[in-house]
Structures are given as C-alpha cells and as structure tokens.
Amino acid sequence: MHELYTVLAEYYDTIYRRRAERVRDEIDFMEELFRKEAEREVKKILDLACGTGIPTLELARRGYNVVGLDLHEEMLTVARRKAEREGLSVEFIQGDALESDFEEEFDAITMFFSSITYFDDSTIHELFNSVKRGLKPGGLFIADFPCWHYGGSSPVVWDERKGDERLIITDWREVEPAFQKLRFKRLVQIVKPDGSVRAFMVDDELNIYTPREMRLLAGKHFRKVKIYGDGHELRPNDRRYWLVAVK
Ligand SMILES: C[S@@+](CC[C@H](N)C(=O)[O-])C[C@H]1O[C@@H](n2cnc3c(N)ncnc32)[C@H](O)[C@@H]1O
C-alpha cells in the first residue's frame, strides 16, 4: 500500500480527481449527520488518516477547527502545501491512528474514503479505543466504508492529466469472500510529453465489513451506533456505508 501514499503522494489528488470533486457532497452529508446525531455542538474535529487533506481542507473552509493526522509524511507535505496556498489554518500531524494520544479533545473524529478498512478484526478494536479516548463525551465518530461489491469487474482502467503528464491507472480488484479481504493491484503509468513512461505497481489490501458487522464491532465501544447509506438512511443497494458512533 505504501507506494500510493509515499512515492505517488504527489499524484494522489490526480488519481482520485473524481472523488475529490465529490467531497463537498460528502461534507454536506457529514454536516447533516452532525445535526442529526451529535450530542454536542461540533466545533473541533480530528480527521484521522487525512491523506492529502481533501476532506480536511473542506472542513476547514467551512469554519471548523480541524487537525489532520496521517501515517505518511509525504501525504502531509501535499496537504500542508494546499492549506498554505488557500490560507487555511489546519494542523497536520504525522502519526499512527492507533497511537494518537489525544484525551477528550474533539467534538467529532472523522475517517474518510475507506481508511477504516485498513484495520482488521483485531486492530479495529484498538482504533475504536483510540478514537474514544480522543472524543469528548457525546462526541461523534464518523467513517465511510465500501460494500464488498466494490470489487466489481476487473480490471478497471481510467486516465487523468497532471500538468503536461498523462496518468493511466489500471486496477485489478479481487474479493476473497472467505477472508473478507479486498485485494487490489494497481498499475500507475505516468507518461511524459516526450513519450517516456514511469510505471509503478502498487499492492493494497482492504478489510471488508458488512453494515451489520461494523455495527456490532463499534457497538462494543460506543454508546450509540448507526449505519447510514451514501447520503441517506441505509438502503438495500447502497454501495458505500457511513458508520456514525456516539461516545
Ligand atoms: C485512501 S487514503 C484516504 C485519505 C483521505 N482520508 C481522503 O479522504 O482522501 C488512506 C490514508 O490512510 C492513511 N493511513 C493508513 N494507515 C494509517 C494509520 N495506521 N494511521 C494513520 N493513517 C493511516 C494512509 O497514509 C492514507 O493517507
């Protein structure tokens, strides 16, 4: 997984351009969840696994006091540069989501774009403990995760542009139902105007959770847990879910 968040960090926003364009809708929905579910006013937010800050910066634009935390310094370098360019004040911290030592500091903790699925059956409990420690009483934890159908048909190919470079991205996705793993191999080809190509092969592995499993796991740690669909109450054919948990 690491190449995507290290050597390719500068290309992350380009690879996920279409997702970056959706972020305002995601934060609209999150604000709706704040209004519906939070038991305290949300002012201060910790965005865990914040990456290059796509959602973190949108939260800051809307006036929240935001801290972003990520494992990879290369992702944070991109995030800090974008914040500076926009004149947004966001603190970006390098660290492991499992080891953050915040104590009752945040009204909400967020974790966007399937980052929660990097945690498996054992580490997800450590994650929930760490999140709970960082939240004030009545604070909210919100994280989105994909439906296992996400594997879809393979390969998935798309292309994007970054300046005068062209990126061709090819994903081979495979669901292992017995182990509930989504594995993917991703080939990222960066083509320069002179035709020269740099190619990177990236492996990744995500954990698949059904809405019921996530509700049961989070229910061991949080007072109230609800699973939403993508932008609304859970529906039978949702392809993305939102965990909303109250400390
Ligand atoms: C799919 S990206 C999502 C980034 C960002 N949340 C977004 O919405 O664009 C996953 C991120 O999780 C980070 N990550 C993975 N494991 C982590 C951990 N244990 N602690 C903190 N960040 C982690 C990676 O460095 C990467 O930036």
The ligand as a Gaussian input file, in Angstrom:
#p B3LYP/6-31G(d) Opt

LIG

0 1
 C       -7.472000       6.005000       0.974000
 S       -6.428000       7.164000       1.766000
 C       -7.630000       8.332000       2.373000
 C       -7.047000       9.707000       2.607000
 C       -8.076000      10.773000       2.988000
 N       -8.828000      10.404000       4.177000
 C       -9.037000      11.066000       1.858000
 O      -10.253000      11.049000       2.103000
 O       -8.590000      11.360000       0.733000
 C       -5.928000       6.290000       3.203000
 C       -4.969000       7.050000       4.106000
 O       -4.826000       6.290000       5.324000
 C       -3.524000       6.532000       5.824000
 N       -3.245000       5.522000       6.835000
 C       -3.185000       4.171000       6.666000
 N       -2.956000       3.568000       7.859000
 C       -2.890000       4.553000       8.791000
 C       -2.673000       4.569000      10.201000
 N       -2.482000       3.438000      10.892000
 N       -2.690000       5.759000      10.849000
 C       -2.860000       6.917000      10.162000
 N       -3.067000       6.960000       8.822000
 C       -3.077000       5.799000       8.150000
 C       -2.663000       6.497000       4.576000
 O       -1.402000       7.099000       4.776000
 C       -3.554000       7.249000       3.581000
 O       -3.238000       8.625000       3.553000

